[in-house]
Amino acid sequence: MASSGGSGSAAEDPLGGDIPTANRFLFELDGVEIGVFRELYGLQVTVGVEEFREGGQNGFSHRVPGRMTWPNIVFKRGVTSSNALFEWLQKSSGEGFASSGNKLTRSTGAVTAIDHVGTRLRAWELIDVFPVRWKGPDFSVASQDALEEELEIAHHGFRAKTQA
């Protein structure tokens, strides 16, 4: 890892030595690069808190970590010539789902931040991923907007990994 030239330790330096920007990332599915997206949101986790009241202790309630929740992740990008996302959705629902004996094959996904020269900086490995929504472009004779598609996925959490 490159050093930022500061007096901090390597553990305190930003990824890649400089503060990386949030505008370069890619999505992979079972190790296969699906593509670069324009926008992603929902990469977060929330830890619930359980509260226990102890008899005779009126100054506070004991608080301990509870269930973790992981919202769906939404990707947006311009329409491409690849049908990979839509085909993945079809395999996981409707007739594709029925033809596999109503068994869902969950995948491993990864969102990877990359720097301006394409070096992988950090990845978030998504556990048990499956698509829950695909949205195509909106059309209007009055529109000059770019054609975009959206993919929404459900998952059972993620592991963050700094790339070496």
C-alpha positions as CSV (number, residue, x, y, z in Angstrom):
1,M,0.0,0.0,0.0
2,A,1.3,3.4,-0.9
3,S,1.9,5.9,1.9
4,S,0.3,9.3,1.9
5,G,3.5,10.8,3.2
6,G,1.9,11.7,6.5
7,S,3.2,10.8,10.0
8,G,0.3,8.3,10.6
9,S,0.7,4.5,10.5
10,A,-0.2,2.4,7.5
11,A,-3.5,1.5,9.3
12,E,-4.4,5.2,9.4
13,D,-3.6,5.9,5.7
14,P,-6.4,6.1,3.2
15,L,-6.7,3.3,0.7
16,G,-4.3,3.7,-2.1
17,G,-2.4,6.5,-0.3
18,D,-4.8,9.2,-1.4
19,I,-8.4,9.7,-0.4
20,P,-10.3,7.5,-3.0
21,T,-13.4,8.7,-4.7
22,A,-16.8,6.9,-4.6
23,N,-17.2,7.1,-8.4
24,R,-15.3,4.0,-9.5
25,F,-16.5,0.5,-8.6
26,L,-17.5,-2.7,-10.2
27,F,-19.9,-5.6,-9.4
28,E,-18.9,-9.2,-9.6
29,L,-21.1,-12.3,-9.3
30,D,-19.5,-15.7,-8.5
31,G,-16.1,-14.2,-9.5
32,V,-17.4,-13.0,-12.9
33,E,-17.3,-9.3,-13.6
34,I,-20.8,-8.1,-14.4
35,G,-19.9,-4.5,-15.0
36,V,-19.2,-1.0,-13.9
37,F,-22.2,0.8,-12.5
38,R,-22.9,4.5,-12.3
39,E,-24.5,4.4,-8.9
40,L,-25.0,2.1,-5.9
41,Y,-26.9,2.6,-2.7
42,G,-27.8,0.4,0.3
43,L,-24.4,-0.9,1.3
44,Q,-24.9,-0.8,5.0
45,V,-25.7,-2.8,8.1
46,T,-27.6,-1.9,11.2
47,V,-27.2,-3.6,14.6
48,G,-30.3,-3.6,16.7
49,V,-30.1,-3.2,20.4
50,E,-31.8,-5.4,23.0
51,E,-32.6,-3.8,26.3
52,F,-32.8,-5.7,29.6
53,R,-34.1,-4.2,32.8
54,E,-32.5,-5.5,36.0
55,G,-34.6,-5.5,39.1
56,G,-33.3,-3.0,41.7
57,Q,-31.2,-1.3,39.1
58,N,-33.1,1.9,38.3
59,G,-30.2,4.0,37.0
60,F,-29.9,2.3,33.6
61,S,-31.0,-0.7,31.5
62,H,-28.5,-3.2,30.2
63,R,-28.1,-2.8,26.4
64,V,-26.6,-5.6,24.2
65,P,-26.2,-6.0,20.5
66,G,-29.2,-7.6,18.8
67,R,-30.1,-8.8,15.3
68,M,-28.2,-7.3,12.3
69,T,-30.2,-6.1,9.3
70,W,-28.9,-5.7,5.8
71,P,-31.0,-3.6,3.4
72,N,-31.3,-4.5,-0.3
73,I,-28.6,-3.0,-2.6
74,V,-29.6,-1.1,-5.7
75,F,-27.3,-0.6,-8.7
76,K,-27.8,1.8,-11.6
77,R,-26.1,2.1,-14.9
78,G,-26.6,2.9,-18.5
79,V,-28.1,0.2,-20.6
80,T,-25.5,-2.1,-22.1
81,S,-25.5,-4.8,-24.8
82,S,-25.2,-7.5,-22.2
83,N,-28.2,-9.4,-21.0
84,A,-26.4,-10.9,-18.0
85,L,-28.4,-9.1,-15.3
86,F,-31.8,-9.8,-16.8
87,E,-30.9,-13.5,-17.4
88,W,-29.8,-13.9,-13.8
89,L,-33.2,-12.4,-12.7
90,Q,-35.0,-14.9,-15.0
91,K,-33.2,-17.9,-13.5
92,S,-34.1,-16.7,-10.0
93,S,-37.8,-16.2,-10.6
94,G,-40.9,-17.3,-12.5
95,E,-40.4,-20.2,-15.0
96,G,-36.6,-20.2,-14.4
97,F,-37.2,-20.7,-10.7
98,A,-39.9,-23.4,-11.3
99,S,-37.6,-25.3,-13.8
100,S,-35.0,-25.6,-11.1
101,G,-37.4,-27.4,-8.8
102,N,-38.3,-24.1,-7.0
103,K,-34.8,-24.0,-5.5
104,L,-33.0,-20.8,-5.4
105,T,-29.3,-20.8,-6.2
106,R,-27.8,-18.0,-4.2
107,S,-24.6,-16.5,-5.5
108,T,-21.6,-14.7,-4.0
109,G,-21.4,-11.1,-5.1
110,A,-18.8,-8.4,-4.6
111,V,-18.7,-4.7,-4.9
112,T,-15.1,-3.5,-5.4
113,A,-13.8,0.1,-5.2
114,I,-11.2,0.8,-7.8
115,D,-8.9,3.8,-8.2
116,H,-8.3,6.0,-11.3
117,V,-5.9,3.5,-12.9
118,G,-8.1,0.4,-12.1
119,T,-6.3,-0.9,-9.0
120,R,-8.7,-2.7,-6.7
121,L,-8.7,-1.0,-3.3
122,R,-11.4,-2.6,-1.2
123,A,-14.2,-5.2,-1.8
124,W,-17.4,-5.9,0.0
125,E,-18.2,-9.6,-0.5
126,L,-21.9,-10.1,-0.5
127,I,-23.2,-13.4,1.0
128,D,-26.1,-15.4,-0.6
129,V,-27.1,-12.8,-3.2
130,F,-30.2,-13.0,-5.4
131,P,-31.9,-10.5,-7.6
132,V,-35.3,-9.1,-6.5
133,R,-35.9,-6.3,-9.0
134,W,-34.8,-5.2,-12.4
135,K,-36.0,-1.9,-13.9
136,G,-35.5,-0.9,-17.5
137,P,-35.4,2.6,-18.9
138,D,-38.3,5.0,-19.0
139,F,-39.2,6.2,-22.5
140,S,-40.8,9.5,-23.6
141,V,-40.7,11.4,-26.9
142,A,-39.9,14.5,-24.9
143,S,-37.0,13.0,-23.0
144,Q,-33.3,13.5,-23.7
145,D,-32.3,11.3,-20.7
146,A,-29.8,8.5,-21.0
147,L,-31.2,4.9,-21.1
148,E,-30.6,3.4,-17.7
149,E,-31.3,0.1,-15.9
150,E,-31.5,-0.7,-12.2
151,L,-30.8,-3.9,-10.4
152,E,-31.9,-4.6,-6.8
153,I,-30.4,-7.5,-4.9
154,A,-31.1,-9.1,-1.5
155,H,-28.3,-10.7,0.5
156,H,-27.4,-12.1,3.9
157,G,-24.7,-9.6,4.7
158,F,-21.2,-8.8,3.6
159,R,-17.5,-9.1,4.6
160,A,-15.2,-6.1,3.9
161,K,-11.8,-7.0,2.5
162,T,-8.9,-4.6,1.7
163,Q,-7.2,-5.7,-1.5
164,A,-3.5,-6.5,-1.2
